[in-house]
Amino acid sequence: MTSLIMIFGATGDLAKRKLFPSLYRLFERGRLSEQFAVVGVARRPLSNDEFQQSVKDSVQSALGKDERIDEFASHFYYHSHDVTNSSSYQTLKTMANELDEHYHLGGNRIFYLAMAPEFFGTIALHLKSDGLTDVKGFKRLVIEKPFGHDLASAKELNEQIRTAFSEDEVYRIDHYLGKEMVRNIEVIRFANAIFEPLWNNRYISNIQITSSETLGVEERGRYYETSGALRDMLQNHMMQMVALLAMEPPIKLTTDEIRAEKVRVFRAVRNVEGEDVHNYFVRGQYGEGTIDGKQVPAYRDEPMVDKESNTETFVAGKVMIDNFRWAGVPFYIRTGKRMTTKSTKIVVQFKDIPMNLYYQTEKELNPNLLVIHIQPEEGITLHLNAKKAGGHLDAQEVKLSFANSGVNAMNTPEGYEKLLYDCMRGDATNFTHWDEVAYSWNFVDKISAVWEKSKENFPNYESGSMGPKAADELLEKDGFFWWPVTDLDVDNCQGK
């Protein structure tokens, strides 16, 4: 792909851990042509040689590879920049024009803002006013979450960005949408006749989405104090997965049609406000505990965290979608830090059969489950009931599994690699449209408004657990329970 990529925040953690290695993989696989250039933009003074060495170090650290690394790094240039100074943008414009001519880039430019979100609007306005968006080719703006911290700030930011870029030029990146098995949700649903006819409230009793982390906030205490799990995870990643699971089949597999169906889901999500928030959502904050045999501190003892912090590190909730397909089916979501295991899984639980003919076993049949494993393992497991070997007609649970690992597995690209490639190709399908952002903020704001008015009794779950007891009670009152994510691990095989 031929383009000039400007990475604002090129000395930061995201660029080093994700962006440089992802660009290298694209280069290694021939998806970046010889006609590309990357300008690293940051405040720190660096020479081109120092920056190129930093790029090489990050690639070797992340991938342990150095084939053609010097050739790859030679396409990288550095500009020490003040994001508020027009003269700095003029210097950047001159550099960009020279690289455009040298590499025959046709005026194609991608601006990647890998820095603090408070600068997004400022940079976008300067890119417009100082002439960097006046190009013959395409121009695209890639921005990381969080896109605002509530609906009002998101609207303000969107208005600033839209003065310089049209909606179809803005790529709001959500790295969960780059994960192979998240992208596979549509294929599982719409390419299999055994699932799509059953994908509704007649056959599905509930859907559970769990995204758990063993890590705490580490050095991100200052950011997390203003965010919390609700804004950091639920407003974007979790709600995007709900939309993919609940959307209607699109007319065509195009960006506009898929986005339109996702927006219809967001419009149908039942808003929860006032006292209802306590019936639909649970918040938690981790205390001390043991992870992998090591004692870890409580959230309030982490660096840059208020000793009386009311910030949630765990959220569990029930999302209801009030449309014809999903009326009455709860979508349970939970996400948190310092939990038992690192795992992101979707469990689709089908309804029980009307009558258990296998009463001789004196136990209930296991429900049929479809488990989609997002991370760390990737794959699908279908839980069925079948005859036990030998004996009578006793039924037992069997698992049919496919794992995205092993010798014959698909080559799973890193999420950022796939999303960067999509951006270069102009495919915005797996990026978030403004309408999706607005609806999800509107949903989340009503919850946070209630939570901010009251002081919670934190901490209320131990590090190394799966969250507060109230999260279990949330499902128990509906007659369900959380499926243990560790018991649902995909087998390391291609099929069983």
N, C-alpha and C positions, 0 to 999 in steps of 0.2 A: 504494500500500500504506500502511495506517495503522499507524504504530508510533512509539515513542520509541526512538531509537538512542543508546546511550551508548558513546562511543569512549574507552577508557582508553589514554592515550598519544597524545592528540590533537595534541600539538605535535611529534611525531616524524616521521621521514622517510616511513614507510609511509603514515601518514594523509595527509600532504601530497602525495605522489607518486601514490598509488593510490586511497585511500578517498574523499577529497573529490571528485576528478575523476569517479570512478565514480558517486558519488551524484548529481553534477550531470547526468551523461548520463541517468541514470534519471529525474531530474526533467524534463529537456529532452524526453524521449520520452514523458512522461505516465505513467510507471510508478510515480512517487511522487505520491500525491494531495496535495491542499492540507493534509490532516491528517497532517503528520509533523513531528517535531522531532528535532534532534540535539544532544546535550550532549557537548561536548568536555571530557574529564577529564584533567588533567595536574598536575604539581607546580608548574610555573611560574606566577607570578601574572600574570593577564591580565584585562582588562575584556572584556565581551561585544563591544564595538565593535572592539577590537584582534583578538579571535579571528575575528570575521566578516571583517575585512580580510585576515587570514591565509588564510582559506578562499577568498576571492575571488582572492587572488594565486596560490594553488596551482592553481586551476581555469584561470586565464588563462595561467599558465606551462605547464601540461600540455596544454591544448587550444586555446589561442589564441582562446577564445570569451568573450563577456560578455553574450549575450542573456539577459535576465531574471536576471542574476547577483545583483542586489541583492535581488530577491524570494527567490531561492534562499538566499542567505546570511542573510536575516532569520529563517530557521528554526533557526539555529545559536546555541547558548548555551554559556557556559563556566563550569566549576567548578574552582577550584584545590584540589587534593586530596592528602591523605596516605593512601596505600593501607593503612596499618597502624592508622589512628586511627578508632575508631567514631564519634566526634562528627562527623568529616568526612563519613562515610557518612550520618549523620542529616541533615546539611545537604543532601547530594545527594538524599536521599529526598524532602525537602520540595520541592526544585526539581522533581523528577520528577513528583510529585503535582500541582503547580501547572500544569506543561506538559501533563500528561495531561488535566486538566480544560479548559485553554484550547484545546487542539487537538482535543478529543473523540477521544482515542486508544484508549479502551476498555480501558486497562490493558495494552496490548501493549508488550512491552519486549524489545529486543535489546541485549545487552551484548557489545561487541566489544573483546577484549583485544589491543591493538596495541602491546604493550610487552614488556619482558624476561620470559621464561617463568618465572623464579624467583618472580614475583609472581602467577602464575595461581591457584595454590591459595589464597593469602592473600586475594585479591580475591573468589574464589568463596565462601569461607567467610564473609567479611564481608557479602557481598550477601545471604546467607541469614540470618545472625544479626542484621543490622541492618535487616531488613525490606524490602529493595528487591525481593525476589522474591515478596513477598506481593501479587499482582496478580490482577485479575479476568480479564484476557486471557492471551495466551501469554507465556512467557518463554523466551528462547533465549540461549545463550552461544556466542560465536564465538571460537575461539582459533587463533593462528598456530603454525606449527612454530617451533622443535622441541618436540615433545610428549615432554619428558624427554630424557635423554642416553643412556639405556640402558633395558632392560626394567624393572629394579628401580625407577628413578626415575619411569618412565612409570606404573607401577602405583601408586606413592605419590601422584603427581599426580592420577591418575584417581580414586582413592579420595577425595581432598579435593574434587574437582569434583563427584563423584557425591553428596556430602552435600547439595549445594545444587541440583543439576540432574539430571534423569533422563537416560539415554543418548539418548533421542530428542529431548532439548532441547540437546544438545551438538553443535556444528557445528565439527569440526576442519577447518580450511580448508587445502587444497593447491591453490595457484593454477594448477598444471598441469592440474588437473581442470576448470578453467574455460576452458582454451584450446579454441578451436573444433574444431581437428582432433583433439585428444585425445577430445573428446566424440563426434567423428565415427567413431571406431574401431568402436563398437557398430553404427552404421548401415552402415558399409562391410561388416562381417561378416554381420550378420543380415538385411539388406535386399537382398542380392545373391546370386542363385542360382549365379553363376559363382564365388563365393568360398567360401561356407560349406561346400559338399561337399568342397572341397580343403583346408580349414583344419585339417590334422592331420598326423601323422607319416608318412603314406603319400605325401604330395605336397610337404611343406615340408622343406627340408634344414636351414635355420637361420633365426633371426630376430635382427636386429641393431638395437639402440637406442643412438643416440649423442646426447649432449647436451653440446656443447662451447661454451666461452666464450673470448673473447679477453681479457676483463678479468682482472686479478689480484684479490687480496683487498682492495686499496685501503685503506680505513680500517677494515675489519672484522677486522683481525689478531687482536685479543683474542678475539673470538667464534670465529674460525676455528681458532685454536690448540686450543680445547676441542672442536671439531666435526670438521673435516676433511671431505673429499669424501664419505667413506663415510656419515657421519651427516647431512651437509648435503643431499646429493642422492640417494644410492642408497636409503637407508632409506625415503624417502617418494616423491619424484617418479618415480624409475626403477622401483621395485617396483610402484607403482600402474599404470604403463604395461604392465608385464609381466602384471599381473592382468587388465587390460582385453583384452589380446591373447590371453590363454590361457583365459579363462573360458568355461564352457559357456553355450549360449543359455538365458537365464532363462525361467521359465514365463510371466511377465508382465514388462512394463517398469515395475516398481514399485521403490521404494527398497529394500524388504526383500528382494525376489527378486534384484535385481542385486547387492546387498551379499553375499547368501548365496553367490552363485556366485563372487564375488571371494575370499571367505574360503576356499572350497573349493580355489582355486588356491594360496593361501598355505599351506594345510595340506599340499598335495602338493609344495611346493617342497623339493628335497633340501637338507637342512642340511649345511653344509660346516664341518668342524672339524679341529683338530690339523694335521698335516702336509698334509692334503688342501687346506687353504686356499691353499698355495703352488701347487698344481696348477690351482686354479679361479680365483684372483684375483691381480691385479697392482696394485701401488700406485706412485704416482709423485709427484714434487715438482718444480715448475718452477725452472729456473735462469735466468740472464740470456738475453736474446735480443732479437729485433727484431719488433715488431708495427706494421703500417701505416707502416713506414719509421722508427719511433722505437725507440730503445734502451730496454728496460724492465729493472727489477732482478729479481734472484732472489727467491723467496719469503722466504728467510731474511733478506733485506735490507729487507723491507717493514716499515712501522711496527708496533710492538707484537708482533713475532714473535721468538721465541727464535732466537738465532744458530746453535744446534745443533738446531733443530726437527726432530722426527721425524713431523710432521703431513703427511698426504698431501693433495695438491691435485688428484690424478688417481686414478681407480679404473677398472679394466677387469675384467670377470669373466664367468664362464660360469654361468648359472643353469639347472638341470635341473628339470623338473617331472615327477615320477614318477606319472603317471596314464595311463589308456588312450589318450587323445588325443595326448599329447605325449611319451611315452616315447621317449628317444633323440634328441630335437630340442633342440639347445642354443639358449638365449636369451642372446646376447652383449650385454653392456651396458658402455658406457664413458662417463665424464663427467670433465671436467677444466677447469681454468682456464688462461689464457694459451696457448690452442691456436690453430691456424691460422685458424679462422673461428668465428663465432657461428652455431650451427646445432643444431636438434633434429630428428632424423629417425628414422623407423622403416623398416627395409628387410626385407621378407619375401622370402627367396630360395627359389624353388621347385626341386624336384629336377630333375635333367637327364632328358631322355627316354632310354629304354633304349638306343637306337641312333641314331647320327648318320648320316643318309642323305646329308648334304651334305659327305661326305669330300673331294669334289673341291676344296673351298675350302682344304684343307690347314690348317684352323684349327677349333678347337672352337666350337660354337654358344654364344652368350651365354645364360646362364640367364635364365629369366623372373623378373622382380622386380616386386613391388608396393612402391612407396615412398610413405610417408605423411609429408608435410612439415608439421611442427608450428610451427616458427619459424626464422628471421624470416619467410620466405614460408610460405604455407599452401596446401596442395593435395594432389593425388594424382597419381602418375605410374605407369603400367603399362608395363614394358619387355617388348617382344615381339620375335620374329624374323619378318621378312617378306622377300619377294623384292626383290632389288636392281633398280632401274629399268634396263631394257635388259639385254643380256647373257643369261646362262643362268639356271639356277635357284639362283644363289648367294643365300644368306640374309644379311641384315644386320639390325642392331638398329633398331627403331623405337620411339618413345615416344608413348603416349597420355596426355595431360596435362590436368588440370583445376586451375586456380589460383584461389584465393580473393582475386582482385584484379582491377582493371579496372572498366570502366563497368557491366557487367552482373553483377558479383559480388555475393555475399551481403554484407550489412553485418555484419562480424565484430566482436562486442562484446569489449571488454577483459575478460580473465578475471575480474577482481575485480567488474566490473559484473554479469556473469552470476551469479556466486556470491552476491553481496549480494542480488540479486533472488530467487534461489532460497531464500535464508534467510528473506527477508520472506514468501515464499509458503509456507514450511514444507516445502520440497522438499529433503531431505537426501541425495538420490541421489549427488551429486557432492562429498560431504564424506566424510571417512574415519571409519569405525566403529572402536570400540575394539578389536574382534577383529583388524582389519587392522593396527592399530598394534602390538598385542602380538605377532602372528606375525612381522611384519617386523623388530621389535626383536630377537626371539629369533634370527632368521636373521643379522642384522648383528652382534649381540654376540659370536657365536662367531668371526667373522672378526676383529673388533677385539681380542679376547682374545689371539689369536695374534700380531697385528701389534704390540701393545703390549709383548710380551716380547722383541722383537728390534729392533735399531737398523738401519734401512735405509740404504743408501749413496746419500744424497740430496745435491744434486739429480741426477736421472737423466733429465730431458728438457729440451730447450731451449725457452724461450718462443717461440711462433710455430710450433711443431711439433704433431703430432697425438699426442704422448705418448711414453712410453718404448718402446724396442724390444721389451721383454718382452711388451707388449700385442699386438704383431703375432705374436710367437711363440706366444702363447696360442691363436690361431686356426690358425696354420700346422700345429701338431701334430694338429689335427683335419681338415686338408686344406682349410681355408677362409682367407679374408683379409677384412680390413675394407674395405667398399665406401667409396671416397673421397666424403665428403659433398658436396664442391664439384662433383663430376662428376654429381651426381644432382639438381642444382637444378631446380625445377619451372619450366617455361616460362611466361612471363607471358601466358597466353592462357586461353581458356575451353575449348579442345579442339583437338587436332591430328590 
